[in-house]
Amino acid sequence: MTEAAGPLEAVEGQLAAYNARDIEAFAAWFAEDVELFRLGESEPFVRGRAQLVERYGPMFASRPDLHAAIVHRAAHGRFVTDEEEVRGLDPEGGLVRALAIYEGAGREIRRVWFVR
């Protein structure tokens, strides 16, 4: 197993659960004390798995077209960076381009930084 295999497996797993809109499977890939940030902000907009479920659960339930596709992925050590195109977020039906930087801890995701 390479050093990035644990984080890479977690990022792949959460992406599959995201695209299936399965909140329980999605949340299981994140550490109990996960933190999600917008890049450049010092305070997380999600702190902990319970808040992750509160934020993403309703979105999964209300957006049947939600789907993220990877444009480019890079893995280095405990970090995985995905350039994504997300369908189903824009109320006008357009694609949302985003960059997600995942920090793994074993086979869990510990922190994520988003750029939109």
N, C-alpha and C positions, 0 to 999 in steps of 0.2 A: 504494500500500500504506500503510495506517495504521501508526502506531508499534507497535500491539499485534498487527498481522497475523502477524508471526513467532512470537511466543509463543503466540498463539491457534491458529495452525496446528499447533504442536508439542503443545499441550494436546489438541486434537481428535485428532491422530494417535495419541498415547499412549492416549487413551481408547478409540479403535477397536481398537487392538492389545490393550489390557487386556481388553475384552469378547470378543475373539477368542481370548484366552489364548495369544497369540503372543509368546513372550518375546523373540525376536530383534527383531521389529518394535517391540515395546514399548521395549526398551532403546535402540534406535537414535534415539529422540526425545530422549534425555537426554545431557547433556554427559559427557565421559569422567570429569570430576571432580565429578559431581553429588553433592549432599548432601541427605538427607531428614531432617527434624526433626519431633518432636512439639512443637507450639507451647509455648513457655515453657521448653523444655530447651535448654541451651547446646551440647550435643554431639549430632551427627547419629547416627541409628540406622542409616543407610546412608551410606557414603562411597565414591563411585566407582561406575562402571558395572558393574564385576565383582561388587561386593557387591549391587548392585541385582538382577542376574541370579540370584545365589545366593539371595536372599530371595524374589523373586517367581516364579522358575522353578518350584520345587516347589509353590507355591501354585496356579499356573496348571494344573499337571499333575494335582493332586489334587482340585480343586474345579470340576467340570464346570458347576455352576450359577452360577459367579461372573459377576456382571454389575453394572456401575455405571450409574446413570441420573442425569442432571443435573437438579436441581430448580431451580437458579438459577445463572446465570453472570454475572460482571462482569469487564470487562477495562479496564485503565488502564495506559498505558505498557507497561513490560516485565512487568507483573503480570497474572495471570488468577486469579480466585477462583471456585471451583466449590463449590456446596452439592450434595452427592451422597446418593443412597440406594443402598446396595450390598447386593445379594442374594448369598448363597453364602458369606459370611464368618462369620455367626452359626451355631454348631453346632446350634442349635435351630430354624433356618430363618427367623428374623426378619430384618427389614431393619436394616442398620446405617446410621445417618445420620452423615455426616462433612462437614467443611469442608476443602478443599485450597486452599492458596495457592501458586501456581506463579510462580517468577521465571524469565523467559526470558533467553536470551543469543542473539540472532539467532533462528534457527529451532530452537534446542535449549532444553531445560529445564535450568537451572543449579541451582536450589534449590527444595525443596518443604517447606511447613510443613503439618502435619495437625492437626486438632482433631476429637476424637471424644467 
